Amino acid sequence: MRPEPVVPREAADTARGAARPLGERPGCLAFVTDDASEAALRGGLPNLLGPTQLRRGDARTATRALEREATPHTLLVDITGLAEPVAALEALAAVCAPDVRVLVVGEQTDIGFYRQLTRDLCVAEYAHKPLTRDMVARLFGPQLAGQATEASKGGKVVAVCGMRGGSGATTVAVNLALQLAERSHGHVALLDLHLRGGTTGLMLGVRPGSGLRVALEEPERVDALFLDRAGLPIADRLRLIAAEEPLDSLPQPVEAGLRRVLDMLRSRANYVVIDLPMPPGPMERLALAAAWHAVLVLGPDLAGIRDTLAMRKLVAACGHARSTVVLNRLGLPGGLKRALVEEGLGAAPEVVIPDLPRELPRAANLGRPALRDSAALRRALAPLLREIAAVTTAAAAPSLMQRLLGRPGR
């Protein structure tokens, strides 16, 4: 098969406008800045370069492209001339699927820089310019042929736990997943483990199928295409994996099934947000053990405070270093005041969401994420997003009338 020509800038920009589904991933995509490097790649890999797309540009060009395109299995980027190459590669990692194999070419020749890339950033291989055909074949050939050993990678699991029914954990999980996909530019999987009576699908205006139950009960039947068959696309980089089993059914998930599902999701998504049923049984404890961050959502009531204190101990027992307490519906008529909640918890909650009696029920009934219409919810979730993904939310622009009256947007 003949190699594809270098894609012109205009054609590349056009191609970026139509993002492919997460499952349609190219084999290899390369970005180089000069003709000599391109010639070395073509000459050093004549039999392996057939499915590879060669484009002109550096790591920053690759980042802009992969914000809209599917991540390839192998990505080669050029860092020549970049003032902060490590920062550029970290920005690139934020928009790529976690299982991508990254190859880098550049101008630096010292061994310390090579170790920094391969050990700290998990770059599969680095080659310095000028590239030769022999160098390309020797260093990059095994990588493109799939013979190299990949570093252990995987997306971060975030478990959202509601302390009591009606605390709003599903609302937090849904809107957090949307914000992660929107602001981090990473791939996000929203996993709803409420197999009966879950409401993530209702909030997002979709109806889940039976794929999740099958995967959890019979892990041997799950293959690499599970995410594409069972996952419902919500946005360009967000998929929902949920079930809607009849209330009279008796799902019997097994631990191997949950491990299999989490492993697959972590290999394809930068973040896996789990809407976790409470109180935690064996399956929920397994999910907590796999989580990198636990989000504890409570309402302004005594029962929520009691259960949050207990969950903090359970999270610590699972080996977590991070947990975030979210006080939801502050200002609810008849609810506890903030000072009393803080006194009961022994500390201030990291995130506080006000009671939004109109925005949230209306959004849920319309099957539309509340984040789309409620600037107050977006602002309230900003600290949580910053804690998990180190990104900020864009402030909502005030309307003309608000600017004239000097009032901030809600």
MODAVEN-V699782 format. One record per residue. SS is DSSP state (hx for helix, st for strand, lp for the rest). OMEGA is omega as a letter, one per 30 degrees, with the letter a starting at -180 (NA if undefined). D_FIRST is the distance of its C-alpha to the first C-alpha in Angstrom with 1 decimal. Layout:
ss=SS omega=OMEGA d_first=D_FIRST
ss=SS omega=OMEGA d_first=D_FIRST
This chain:
ss=lp omega=a d_first=0.0
ss=lp omega=l d_first=3.8
ss=lp omega=l d_first=6.5
ss=lp omega=l d_first=9.1
ss=lp omega=l d_first=12.3
ss=lp omega=a d_first=15.5
ss=st omega=l d_first=17.2
ss=lp omega=a d_first=20.6
ss=hx omega=a d_first=23.7
ss=hx omega=a d_first=24.8
ss=hx omega=l d_first=21.6
ss=hx omega=l d_first=21.6
ss=hx omega=l d_first=25.2
ss=hx omega=a d_first=24.7
ss=hx omega=a d_first=22.0
ss=hx omega=a d_first=24.4
ss=lp omega=a d_first=27.0
ss=lp omega=a d_first=25.4
ss=lp omega=l d_first=25.2
ss=lp omega=l d_first=23.1
ss=lp omega=a d_first=24.9
ss=lp omega=a d_first=25.2
ss=lp omega=a d_first=23.1
ss=lp omega=a d_first=19.9
ss=lp omega=l d_first=18.7
ss=lp omega=a d_first=15.4
ss=lp omega=a d_first=14.0
ss=st omega=l d_first=14.5
ss=st omega=a d_first=16.2
ss=st omega=l d_first=17.4
ss=st omega=l d_first=20.4
ss=st omega=a d_first=21.5
ss=lp omega=a d_first=24.4
ss=lp omega=a d_first=23.7
ss=hx omega=a d_first=21.5
ss=hx omega=l d_first=22.2
ss=hx omega=l d_first=20.9
ss=hx omega=l d_first=17.7
ss=hx omega=l d_first=17.2
ss=hx omega=l d_first=18.2
ss=hx omega=a d_first=15.6
ss=hx omega=a d_first=12.7
ss=hx omega=a d_first=14.4
ss=hx omega=a d_first=15.5
ss=lp omega=a d_first=12.4
ss=lp omega=a d_first=9.6
ss=lp omega=a d_first=8.2
ss=lp omega=a d_first=9.4
ss=lp omega=a d_first=8.8
ss=lp omega=a d_first=5.5
ss=lp omega=a d_first=8.1
ss=st omega=l d_first=10.8
ss=st omega=l d_first=12.8
ss=st omega=l d_first=14.8
ss=st omega=l d_first=18.3
ss=st omega=l d_first=21.4
ss=lp omega=a d_first=24.3
ss=lp omega=a d_first=26.1
ss=hx omega=l d_first=27.2
ss=hx omega=l d_first=29.5
ss=hx omega=l d_first=26.7
ss=hx omega=l d_first=24.7
ss=hx omega=l d_first=28.0
ss=hx omega=a d_first=28.6
ss=hx omega=a d_first=25.1
ss=hx omega=l d_first=25.2
ss=lp omega=a d_first=28.7
ss=lp omega=a d_first=27.1
ss=lp omega=l d_first=23.6
ss=lp omega=l d_first=22.5
ss=lp omega=l d_first=22.3
ss=lp omega=l d_first=18.9
ss=lp omega=l d_first=19.0
ss=st omega=a d_first=18.5
ss=st omega=l d_first=19.9
ss=st omega=a d_first=20.1
ss=st omega=a d_first=23.0
ss=st omega=l d_first=25.0
ss=lp omega=a d_first=28.8
ss=lp omega=l d_first=29.8
ss=lp omega=a d_first=33.0
ss=lp omega=a d_first=33.8
ss=lp omega=l d_first=37.5
ss=lp omega=a d_first=37.2
ss=hx omega=a d_first=33.8
ss=hx omega=l d_first=34.9
ss=hx omega=l d_first=36.2
ss=hx omega=l d_first=33.0
ss=hx omega=l d_first=31.0
ss=hx omega=l d_first=33.7
ss=hx omega=l d_first=33.3
ss=hx omega=a d_first=29.5
ss=hx omega=a d_first=30.2
ss=hx omega=a d_first=32.5
ss=lp omega=a d_first=29.9
ss=lp omega=l d_first=27.2
ss=lp omega=a d_first=27.2
ss=lp omega=a d_first=28.9
ss=lp omega=a d_first=26.2
ss=lp omega=l d_first=23.7
ss=st omega=a d_first=22.7
ss=st omega=l d_first=23.6
ss=st omega=a d_first=22.7
ss=st omega=l d_first=24.8
ss=st omega=a d_first=25.1
ss=st omega=a d_first=28.4
ss=lp omega=a d_first=31.2
ss=lp omega=a d_first=33.7
ss=lp omega=a d_first=34.1
ss=lp omega=a d_first=37.0
ss=hx omega=l d_first=36.7
ss=hx omega=l d_first=38.6
ss=hx omega=l d_first=36.0
ss=hx omega=a d_first=33.2
ss=hx omega=l d_first=35.4
ss=hx omega=a d_first=36.1
ss=hx omega=a d_first=32.5
ss=hx omega=a d_first=31.5
ss=hx omega=a d_first=34.8
ss=hx omega=a d_first=36.2
ss=lp omega=l d_first=33.1
ss=lp omega=l d_first=30.9
ss=lp omega=a d_first=28.1
ss=lp omega=a d_first=25.8
ss=st omega=l d_first=25.5
ss=st omega=l d_first=26.7
ss=st omega=a d_first=26.0
ss=st omega=l d_first=28.2
ss=lp omega=g d_first=27.5
ss=lp omega=l d_first=26.9
ss=lp omega=l d_first=23.6
ss=lp omega=l d_first=22.5
ss=hx omega=a d_first=19.3
ss=hx omega=l d_first=21.3
ss=hx omega=a d_first=22.7
ss=hx omega=a d_first=19.4
ss=hx omega=a d_first=18.0
ss=hx omega=a d_first=21.5
ss=hx omega=a d_first=22.2
ss=lp omega=a d_first=19.1
ss=hx omega=l d_first=16.9
ss=hx omega=a d_first=19.0
ss=hx omega=a d_first=19.2
ss=hx omega=l d_first=15.5
ss=lp omega=l d_first=15.4
ss=lp omega=a d_first=18.4
ss=lp omega=a d_first=20.8
ss=lp omega=l d_first=23.3
ss=lp omega=a d_first=26.3
ss=lp omega=l d_first=26.7
ss=lp omega=l d_first=30.0
ss=lp omega=a d_first=32.1
ss=lp omega=l d_first=31.7
ss=lp omega=l d_first=32.8
ss=lp omega=a d_first=34.3
ss=st omega=a d_first=38.1
ss=st omega=l d_first=40.2
ss=st omega=a d_first=43.1
ss=st omega=l d_first=45.8
ss=st omega=a d_first=48.1
ss=st omega=l d_first=51.4
ss=st omega=a d_first=54.2
ss=lp omega=l d_first=57.5
ss=lp omega=l d_first=59.2
ss=lp omega=a d_first=58.3
ss=lp omega=l d_first=58.2
ss=lp omega=l d_first=57.5
ss=lp omega=a d_first=54.3
ss=hx omega=l d_first=51.7
ss=hx omega=l d_first=49.2
ss=hx omega=l d_first=49.8
ss=hx omega=a d_first=49.1
ss=hx omega=a d_first=45.9
ss=hx omega=a d_first=44.5
ss=hx omega=l d_first=45.2
ss=hx omega=l d_first=44.2
ss=hx omega=l d_first=40.8
ss=hx omega=l d_first=40.5
ss=hx omega=l d_first=41.6
ss=hx omega=l d_first=39.3
ss=hx omega=a d_first=36.2
ss=hx omega=a d_first=37.7
ss=hx omega=a d_first=38.9
ss=lp omega=a d_first=36.8
ss=lp omega=l d_first=33.4
ss=lp omega=l d_first=32.4
ss=lp omega=a d_first=31.4
ss=st omega=l d_first=34.6
ss=st omega=l d_first=35.4
ss=st omega=a d_first=38.9
ss=st omega=l d_first=40.1
ss=st omega=a d_first=43.4
ss=lp omega=l d_first=45.0
ss=lp omega=a d_first=47.9
ss=lp omega=l d_first=46.8
ss=lp omega=l d_first=49.9
ss=lp omega=l d_first=51.3
ss=lp omega=a d_first=48.6
ss=lp omega=l d_first=48.6
ss=hx omega=l d_first=45.3
ss=hx omega=l d_first=43.9
ss=hx omega=a d_first=47.0
ss=hx omega=a d_first=47.0
ss=hx omega=l d_first=43.4
ss=lp omega=l d_first=43.9
ss=lp omega=l d_first=41.6
ss=lp omega=a d_first=42.3
ss=lp omega=l d_first=40.7
ss=lp omega=a d_first=39.8
ss=lp omega=a d_first=40.4
ss=hx omega=a d_first=37.2
ss=hx omega=l d_first=38.9
ss=hx omega=l d_first=41.8
ss=hx omega=a d_first=39.6
ss=hx omega=a d_first=37.6
ss=hx omega=a d_first=40.9
ss=hx omega=a d_first=42.6
ss=lp omega=a d_first=39.8
ss=hx omega=a d_first=37.3
ss=hx omega=l d_first=35.7
ss=hx omega=a d_first=34.4
ss=lp omega=l d_first=32.6
ss=lp omega=a d_first=28.9
ss=lp omega=a d_first=26.4
ss=lp omega=a d_first=26.3
ss=hx omega=a d_first=30.1
ss=hx omega=a d_first=30.1
ss=hx omega=a d_first=28.2
ss=hx omega=a d_first=30.4
ss=hx omega=a d_first=33.7
ss=lp omega=l d_first=33.4
ss=st omega=l d_first=34.7
ss=st omega=l d_first=33.1
ss=st omega=l d_first=36.1
ss=st omega=a d_first=34.5
ss=lp omega=a d_first=31.1
ss=lp omega=l d_first=31.5
ss=st omega=l d_first=34.2
ss=st omega=l d_first=34.2
ss=st omega=l d_first=37.3
ss=st omega=a d_first=37.5
ss=lp omega=l d_first=40.9
ss=lp omega=l d_first=42.9
ss=lp omega=a d_first=45.7
ss=lp omega=l d_first=47.5
ss=lp omega=a d_first=50.8
ss=lp omega=l d_first=53.9
ss=lp omega=l d_first=55.2
ss=lp omega=a d_first=52.0
ss=lp omega=l d_first=51.9
ss=lp omega=a d_first=48.5
ss=lp omega=l d_first=48.3
ss=lp omega=l d_first=45.6
ss=lp omega=a d_first=45.1
ss=hx omega=l d_first=44.4
ss=hx omega=l d_first=41.2
ss=hx omega=l d_first=40.0
ss=hx omega=l d_first=40.8
ss=hx omega=a d_first=39.2
ss=hx omega=a d_first=36.0
ss=hx omega=a d_first=35.9
ss=hx omega=l d_first=36.8
ss=hx omega=a d_first=34.1
ss=hx omega=a d_first=31.4
ss=hx omega=a d_first=32.7
ss=hx omega=l d_first=33.1
ss=hx omega=a d_first=29.5
ss=hx omega=a d_first=28.4
ss=lp omega=l d_first=31.3
ss=lp omega=l d_first=33.1
ss=st omega=l d_first=36.4
ss=st omega=l d_first=37.7
ss=st omega=a d_first=41.0
ss=st omega=l d_first=43.1
ss=st omega=a d_first=46.0
ss=st omega=l d_first=48.1
ss=lp omega=l d_first=51.0
ss=lp omega=f d_first=54.4
ss=lp omega=a d_first=56.4
ss=lp omega=l d_first=53.8
ss=lp omega=a d_first=53.6
ss=hx omega=a d_first=51.5
ss=hx omega=l d_first=48.2
ss=hx omega=l d_first=49.1
ss=hx omega=l d_first=50.1
ss=hx omega=l d_first=46.7
ss=hx omega=l d_first=45.0
ss=hx omega=l d_first=47.5
ss=hx omega=l d_first=46.7
ss=hx omega=a d_first=43.0
ss=lp omega=l d_first=43.8
ss=lp omega=a d_first=43.6
ss=st omega=l d_first=46.1
ss=st omega=l d_first=48.7
ss=st omega=a d_first=50.1
ss=st omega=a d_first=53.6
ss=st omega=l d_first=54.8
ss=st omega=l d_first=58.5
ss=lp omega=a d_first=61.0
ss=lp omega=a d_first=64.3
ss=lp omega=a d_first=66.3
ss=hx omega=a d_first=67.9
ss=hx omega=l d_first=65.7
ss=hx omega=l d_first=62.5
ss=hx omega=l d_first=64.1
ss=hx omega=a d_first=65.0
ss=hx omega=l d_first=61.6
ss=hx omega=l d_first=59.8
ss=hx omega=l d_first=62.0
ss=hx omega=a d_first=61.1
ss=hx omega=l d_first=57.3
ss=hx omega=l d_first=57.4
ss=hx omega=l d_first=58.7
ss=hx omega=l d_first=56.1
ss=hx omega=l d_first=53.3
ss=hx omega=l d_first=54.8
ss=hx omega=l d_first=55.0
ss=lp omega=l d_first=51.3
ss=lp omega=a d_first=50.6
ss=lp omega=l d_first=49.7
ss=lp omega=a d_first=50.4
ss=lp omega=l d_first=49.9
ss=st omega=a d_first=51.6
ss=st omega=l d_first=52.5
ss=st omega=l d_first=55.5
ss=st omega=l d_first=55.2
ss=st omega=a d_first=58.5
ss=st omega=l d_first=57.8
ss=st omega=l d_first=60.2
ss=st omega=a d_first=62.6
ss=lp omega=l d_first=65.6
ss=lp omega=l d_first=65.5
ss=lp omega=a d_first=69.0
ss=lp omega=l d_first=70.8
ss=lp omega=l d_first=68.2
ss=lp omega=l d_first=69.0
ss=lp omega=a d_first=69.2
ss=hx omega=a d_first=66.7
ss=hx omega=l d_first=69.3
ss=hx omega=l d_first=70.1
ss=hx omega=l d_first=66.5
ss=hx omega=l d_first=66.0
ss=hx omega=a d_first=69.2
ss=hx omega=a d_first=68.1
ss=hx omega=a d_first=64.7
ss=lp omega=l d_first=66.2
ss=lp omega=l d_first=63.8
ss=lp omega=l d_first=62.3
ss=lp omega=a d_first=59.2
ss=lp omega=a d_first=56.1
ss=st omega=l d_first=55.1
ss=st omega=l d_first=57.6
ss=st omega=a d_first=56.8
ss=st omega=l d_first=59.7
ss=lp omega=a d_first=60.7
ss=lp omega=a d_first=58.9
ss=lp omega=l d_first=60.8
ss=lp omega=a d_first=59.4
ss=hx omega=a d_first=55.8
ss=hx omega=l d_first=54.5
ss=hx omega=l d_first=56.1
ss=hx omega=l d_first=55.1
ss=hx omega=a d_first=51.5
ss=hx omega=a d_first=51.4
ss=hx omega=l d_first=52.9
ss=hx omega=a d_first=50.4
ss=lp omega=a d_first=47.4
ss=lp omega=a d_first=46.6
ss=lp omega=a d_first=46.2
ss=hx omega=a d_first=49.4
ss=hx omega=a d_first=47.5
ss=hx omega=a d_first=46.6
ss=lp omega=a d_first=50.3
ss=lp omega=l d_first=52.2
ss=hx omega=l d_first=52.2
ss=hx omega=l d_first=54.8
ss=hx omega=l d_first=52.4
ss=hx omega=l d_first=49.6
ss=hx omega=a d_first=52.1
ss=hx omega=a d_first=53.4
ss=hx omega=a d_first=50.0
ss=hx omega=l d_first=49.1
ss=hx omega=l d_first=50.6
ss=hx omega=l d_first=48.7
ss=hx omega=a d_first=45.4
ss=hx omega=a d_first=46.2
ss=hx omega=a d_first=47.2
ss=hx omega=a d_first=44.0
ss=hx omega=l d_first=41.3
ss=lp omega=l d_first=43.2
ss=lp omega=a d_first=42.6
ss=lp omega=l d_first=45.2
ss=lp omega=l d_first=45.5
ss=lp omega=l d_first=46.0
ss=lp omega=l d_first=49.6
ss=lp omega=a d_first=50.2
ss=lp omega=l d_first=51.5
ss=lp omega=l d_first=55.1
ss=lp omega=l d_first=56.1
ss=hx omega=a d_first=58.2
ss=hx omega=l d_first=61.3
ss=hx omega=l d_first=60.7
ss=hx omega=l d_first=60.4
ss=hx omega=a d_first=63.6
ss=hx omega=l d_first=65.5
ss=lp omega=a d_first=64.1
ss=lp omega=l d_first=62.9
ss=lp omega=l d_first=59.6
ss=lp omega=l d_first=57.1
ss=lp omega=NA d_first=57.4
